[in-house]
Amino acid sequence: MAGHEEPAVSLGLVARATRLIIRLGRYQVMANNDEEGTSRISMRSALQDPGISSSESDEEYTGGEDDQYEDQDADSELYLEEVIDSEEYNQSSGTRTTLGGGDGCETPVPLDHVLAQSTAMRHCPSDGSARLGKVKRTGLVNVTTMLAGREINVSGNGRFSRAECCHVAGRYVPTGGPSVVEQFNSRAYIGQFSADGTLFTAGFQDRRIRIYNVEKDWAVQKDIQARNLRWTVTDTALSPDKRFLVYASITPVVHLVNVGSESGDVRSLANITDIHEALNFASDARGDVSGLWSLQFSEDGRELVAGSNDKCVYIYDLEANKPVLRINAHKDDVNAVTFADESSHLIFSGSDDNTCKIWDRRCFAQTGRPAGQLVGHLEGITFINSRKDGRYFISNGKDQAIKLWDIRKMSSGHTPCKKARKIPAFAWDYRWMDYPGMGRDVRHPYDQSLMTYKGHLVLRTLIRCYFSPLASTGQKYIYTGSHDGCVYIYDLVTGKQVSRLSFHRGTVRDCSWHPTQPMLVSSSWDGYLAKWEHFHRDEPRVEVPPVSFDFFDY
């Protein structure tokens, strides 16, 4: 019997060694493919089922043990797990890029996704202009050459196409200056252009909300004193027709103000010179259980969507004058909400539970569940901005990163897997502490994002990020405020830092790029509204006196 057992043992060892070599061979082939620009698949993907995709908790998972596999290859699996843990892990496919550009960050990897091609098509010259400029169509054509080509009608249209307008205007990034629009002895929390760029709204901690007429040399059109303010103005929203403004605070009541004034007085005192109509989002009789962090009008101006600290998303019908939908959306504060597109059917939400969720109002009544969720942030989400195509959006996170998302990659429930990788977590408070993961290669093991942009600081408050305007840049950039007093501009496709606008002495919570002009306004806790423009020559810079904020804030 012994003579028969020894060959069996030897054959078993050979079989296990052969399986190990085959798996390592698969990994080597995939690594080579990755160098050639094809899909990236992690070593773990070749060994086991896909990782967790959960709508409840990333740390929960279900077992799917294969007893025969474990019995035969326990030693081999142990070795391979050690190899995997030492490798750079990336579970997602080749459409995802893990790094962004910024000081101290690794070199970003360009976005390999259909969005990259879509963005390029939004600001590429015509074939005729490219031939006239003797460059490839993806290259940069000189403005003088573009104008000459338009005069001789090389495109056959007799005028610039929308993409050619973006090709010209997109290179004029507003980095010159800045000039000071206004300065107050109060923190600026909100600063946004209207959809057509004719108005600019700024909100401050001292109850002041100002609406400026940009076309009239930034004259003050409305000076509003907020009603029933608790700590600060958390958000404002201008209706699409620019007739009404709503403002929120850390209360369940939003107030609506008429932007115009029959008396001609720019001052707006609640129920004295103007009616500040109260819109109550409270879901019960207590009335003070929630505060609203984020607010937005629908495209038709009939509804408001709001995110609250009671973990819910609300829809308020302005015609019915009541909340018509309350969604128990997250496990923590909902810091950011936005409509995905003009239809208002889809809603994106982001929370301190580190997840982004997609809500489809057409089927929510039947399912009571989100259409899906996306994970990748290691800390809470401070803001969400939609590309307005119902597919892509970006989010700013307390893990000091902006992430780009495609909702087609969302998950809707648990996916069985053998083992779950630990998700990094830190015990800290962003209101007064620095991020413990700063300078460390800390990543979510199940990151579903397409791209990550790093370099700015998301600390002390809910700092906001946006796509650059469609009309003038083709949304080829992403920009954000930062705790270090700067505005950061990133290239959407390459992830590189295009510009860092340094001026403020306090946190830049909000910033806004004019929809058609090379102009950007930053709103900071130092009380300044600073206007950046594109200049063809060096302009003198305004010096800001030092401002110190020793206490923390939301």
N, C-alpha and C positions, 0 to 999 in steps of 0.2 A: 504493500500500500504506500509505503514511504516513497518508493521509486516513482509512483504515479502522482504523489502530492507535490514533489519538488518541481516537475515541469509545469504543473498547474499554477503554482505560486509565481514561477518565472514568467509564464505567459500573462498572468494578471498584472505584474509589474510592467511588462512591455506594453500591454494594452493601455495602462494608465499613462505611461510616458508618451505613447503615440498620441493619445487624446490631448495631453498637455501641449505637445509640439504643434498639433493642428491649431489649437486655440491661439497660441502665441503667433503662429503664422498668419492667422486671420487678423490679429491686431497689427502685425507689421504691414500687411497689405493695406489696411485701412489708414495707417499712419502715412504710408506713401501716397495714398489717394488724397489725404488731407493736404499734403504739401503741394499737390497739383491743383488745389482749389476745389476739389469735389467735396461731397458731404462728409461732415465730421461725425464720427460715431465713436463713442467711448468704448474702452475695453470692457467695461461692465456690460454694455449692450450685447456683446458677443457671448456673454456667459450666463445671463439671466434675463428675466422678463423686464420690461420697462419699469422705471421707478414710480414713486408715488405720484398720483395726480388726484388731489383731494379737494373736496369742497368744504370740508369741515376742519381737519387738522392735518398739517404736513407731517406730524410725528406719528400719526396713526397709520397702521397698515395691516393687511391680512396676510396670513401665511399661505403658502402654496407648496408644501414640501414634496419633493420627489425622493422617496425613501431609497429607491434603488440607486439613484444618482448619488445621493449622499453616502451610501455605503461603499460604493466603488471608488469615489473620487474625493473622499474627505481630505486626504493629505494634499492632493493637487489643488483643491479649492482653497485651503488655508494659505498655501503659498501664493496663489493668484490674488487672493484678497489683499495680501501684503503688498504685492506689486501694484495693484490698482490704487490702494491708499496712498502710495508714494507718487502716483502720476497726477498730472493736472487733470481734473475731472470736468467733463462737459457732456452732459447727457443729451442735450438738444441736437437737432440736425444742423446742417451747414448754414441755415438761414440765421442763426444766432451768433452774435459777436459779443464777447464778454467784457471788453474793455473800452473805456473812453479815453479822450485826450485831456491832458492837464498836467500841471507841474507836479512832478513826483509820481506820475502814473506811468504805467507801461505803455508802449506804443500801440495805438488802437489798430484793430484789424478792420478794414473797410467792410461795409454791409454787403453781404452776398444774398440778395433777396430781390423779388420783383419790385419792391418799393424803391430800390436804388434805380432801376430802369425807369420807373414811373416819375421819380423826381428829376432824373436827367432829361426826360422828354418835356418837362414843364419849363425848362429854361435853355433849350438848345436852339441854335440858329437854323435857318432853312438851309437846304442843300446848296442853293445858289449863293447865299452869303458865305457859307463855309468854303465853297470853291473860290469865291472872290478873295477871301482872306487866306487862301492856300493852307487851310488847316482841316483836320478831320472834323466831322460834324459834332463830335463830343468836345472839341477844343474850344478855345476862347478866341472869338473874333473881335478885332479892334473896333471900337465904337465908330471911328471915322469911316472905316470900311463898311460897317453896317449901314450907316447913313448914306454912303455912296451907293450901296447896293439897293437901298430903298428908292433912291432917285431914278435909278435905271430899271427898277422893277425886276430884280433878279428872282424874286420869289413868285412872281406872277400874280400877286394879290394887290399890288399897288400900295401896300402898307405893311407895317410890322404885325406879325401874328402875336398872340398873347405870349407864346413861348419866347419869341424874340424880344418882346418888351421886358420879360423877366431876365433874359440873357444880358440885356444892357443894364437894367436897374439893379439886378441882384449883386453886381460887383461893387456897388456903392453902399458899403456897410456903414451905418451911423456910428462912427468912432471919434468924430471930431468934437472939440469943446471940452467940457460942456458949458452951457449957459444956464443960469438959475431962473426957473419959471417963478418960483416963490419959495419963501422960507418961513417956517413957523417954529415956535418953541414947543413943539409937540411932535410926537412920532407919527410919521406917515405910514399907514397900513395898506392903503389902496391907491392905485393910480392906473387908470385905463382909458384908452381912446374908445370912442364910439365906433360902430361898424364902418361908418364912412369917413371917420377921422376928423369930423368937424367939431366934435366936443371932446373934452377930457375931464374925467371925474377923479377927484382925489379925496380920500377919507383919512381923518386924523384921530388920534386918541382923545383929543380934548372936545369931542362931539362935533367938530367942524367937518362938513362935507362941502367941497367947492366944485362947481361945474364951470369950466373955462370954455370960451368960444375961441377955438384955435384959429379960425379964419379972420377973427377980429383982433388979431395981435394978442391973443390969450387974455382977452377981457373977461372979467368974472361975470358969468351969466346968472349964476344962482349960488347964494351962500346959505347953506342949510345948517341949522343947529339941530342935531339929532335928539330925538325924544326917547326918554326912558333908557338911556344908555347904561350898560353894565360893562365897565372896564374900557372897552374900545369898540369902534366900528369894525366888525369882523369881515364884512363883505358888502359890496354894493352891486347893483345891476341896472343898466339902462335899457328901457324897452326898445324893441327894434325900430319903432317909429319915433323914438327920442322924445316922447311926450311925458313919460313917467320914469321916476327913479325909485328903486326900492333899496332899503338899507337894513342890515341885520346886526345884531349884537349877541351877547351871551344870554339871550332870553328867547322864549318861544315865539315872540311877536316880531314880525317884520312890519316896517312902516313904508307906505307908498306916498310919494310926493309928486306934485305936478311940476315939471321942469320949467314950464312957462310961467308968466306972471301977468295977470290982467292989470295990476296996479303999476307995473314997471319997476317995482322995488326988487332988488336982487336978493335982499335978505328974506330968509324963510324960517320963521319961528313957529314951532308947533302950535297949531290951533290959535295963533295970534295973527300972523300975516298969511299963513297958509294952513291948509288942512293936511295933517300927516295921518293918513288913514291906517289904522292898525289891522294887520292880517295875522290872525292867531293860528299858529301851527300846533298848539298844544293838543295832545291826544287824550287828555283827561281834565278833570275839573281843577286840579292843583295849579295849572297854569304857569308854573315856574320850574318845571322839572327838566327843561332842556334849553340848550343854547344852540344857535345855528352858526356853523363855521363856513358854509359855502352856499351860494345862491346863484341861480341863473334863470333868465327868461327862455321860454321856448321861442322858436323862430317866428311863430304867428302872434306872439305876445299875449296869448290867452292863459298860459300856465307858468308856474314857477316850480323849479325843482330845488330842493334844499337838503343838505346833509347836517345831521344833528349829533350832539354829544350823548343822546340816548340810544345810539347805535342804529338809528333808523334813517331811511330816505323818505322824504315827503314830496307829494305833488299837490300843489295848491291851484285850484281853478279860480281865476280872477272873476269870471262872469258869475259863477255860483257863489263866490266869496266864501269858500270853505276848502279845507283839505279833502281831496277825493281819493287819495291813496297813501297808505302808510306801510312801508316795507321794513320788516325786521331784518335789516340787511347784513349787519356785521356783528362781531363779538366785542367791538370797541368803538370809540368815537369815529363817526364818519366825517373826515376832514375835507373831502373833495367829492363833488358830483358835477356831472355835465351831460347834456344831451349829445348823443353820438353824431347826429346829422339833423337836417332840416325837418325830417318827418316826426321827430320827438318820440318815436316808438322805442328806441334803444337808449338806455341810460348807463353811463359808466360811473362807478363809485370807488373810492379809495379810503382806507381806514387805518387806524392805529393797530389793527390786527395783522398788518403787513400784506393784505391781499387787495387785489383789484377785482371787482365783480361786474358782470354785464347783466343787465336786466332788460327783458323784452316784455313790454307792457301788453302786447297782444296775447301772450300766453301765460302771464303771471297769475291771472285769476284762476286758471285751471290747475297750474302746477304748484303755485306758491313758492317756487324756488327760482334762483338765478338761472339765466341761460347758460352761464358758465363762470369760471373764475380763472385768474392768472396769478401765479406766484413767482417770486424772484427777488423781491425786496426782503432784506433782513430786518428792517425796522419799519415804523409806521410811515404812511404815505401822507404827504402834506398838500399835494395839489395834482390835479389831472387836467390835461388839455387835449381835446379831440382834434383830429385832422379834418373833421367834418365830412368824412366820406363813409362813415358807418363801419369802418374797418380798423383804422390805426389810431392810437393815442399815445401820449407820453405821460409819465408820472414822476414827480419829485419825491424822494424818500429821505428819511432821517438816517439812512445808511450812507448818506453823502453821495447819492447817485441819482441820475435821471435814467429811466428805462423807456425804451420804445417797444410797443406791443402791437401784435396782430391778433385780433379776436378769434381768428380761425385756429389759433393754437390753444384756445382755452380748453379747460377740462371741466367735466360736470359731475364727477364722483370718484370714488375709490377705484384704484387699479391694483389688483393683487400683485404682490411681489414677495420674494423670499426675504429680503432684508431691506431695512430702511437706513439711509445715511442720515447722520445727525445734522440738524440745521443749526448753524452757529447762532448764539444768542448772548446778549450782554445785559447786565443789570446796571442801568444808567438812566439819567433824565436829561433830555436834550435841552431843557430850559436853562440849565446852569452848568452842565458838564460837556466836555468834549467827547466826541465819539470814540469809544474804546478800540474800535476796529480800524482807526485811522492809520494808514501806512502799512497795513497788513493785508495779505491776499486772502480776504474773507469773502466767500461766495456762497450763494444758495445752491445746494446740490441738485435742485429740480427747477432751475431757472427757466422760465418759458419765454423770456423777453427776446427780442430780436437784436437789441443793441443796448449798451450801457455807456453812459457819459459821466466822467468824473473830473474833478478839479475844483468845483465850487464847494461851499460849506452850507449845510442845511442844519442850522442850530438856532435856538432861542425862540423861533416863531415859525409859522407855516409858510415857508418861502415858496414862491410860485415859479412855474416854468411854462414856456409857450413855443409853438411853432412860429416861425417868421411868416409874414403876410404872404398870402397866395398871389395877390395881384402884382406885387413888385418883386418878389423873390422866388416864387414857385414853391414856397415852404422848404427851401433847401437848407435852412438853418434852424437850430434850436437855441433859445436863450433863457437865462434864468438869473434871478437875484442871488445874493450870497451873504452869509454872515460877516465876511471880511470887508464889506462895504463896496464890493465890485459887482459888475454885471458881466456874466460869461456868455459868449456866443460860440456854439459848436457847429461844425458841419454835420448835417444829418447822416450823410452816407459814410464819410471817412471817420467820423468820431473825433476829429482833431479840433483843438481849440482855435477858433478863428481870431478871436479878440477877447481881451479882458479890459473892461472899462473901469478904471480906478479913479475915484473922486471922493466918495462919501466917507465919513468918519463913523458911521453907524450901519447896522444891518440893512441891506436892501431887501425889503420884503416883497415888493412888487415892481414890475417894469412892463412897459408897453411899447411896441413897435408900431409906428403909424402905418395904416393899411396901404397907402400909395406913395408915401414920401420916405426918403432915407432919414428918418427921424425916430429917436427912441427916448422915452422919458423914464427915468428911474426914480422910485419913491423910497425914501430911506428913513430910518429911525433918528437920523440927525436933524430931521425936520425939513430937509431940502427936497424939492422937486427939480431934478436936473435934466436938461434937454441936450441930447447928443445928436449931432447931425454929421453928414459927410461934407468935408471941406477939401478944397483943392490946394489949400496952403495951411501952414501951421497957424492956429489961432491961440491967443492968450488964454490961459486957464484960470478959472476962478479958484481962489484958495478958500478952503473951508476951515473955520476954527475948530479945534479939537472938542469933541463931545464925549462924555463918559456916561455909560449906563452900567451901573453896578448891580442892579437888581434884574431878576429874570422876568420873563413874560411869556404869553402864549403867542 
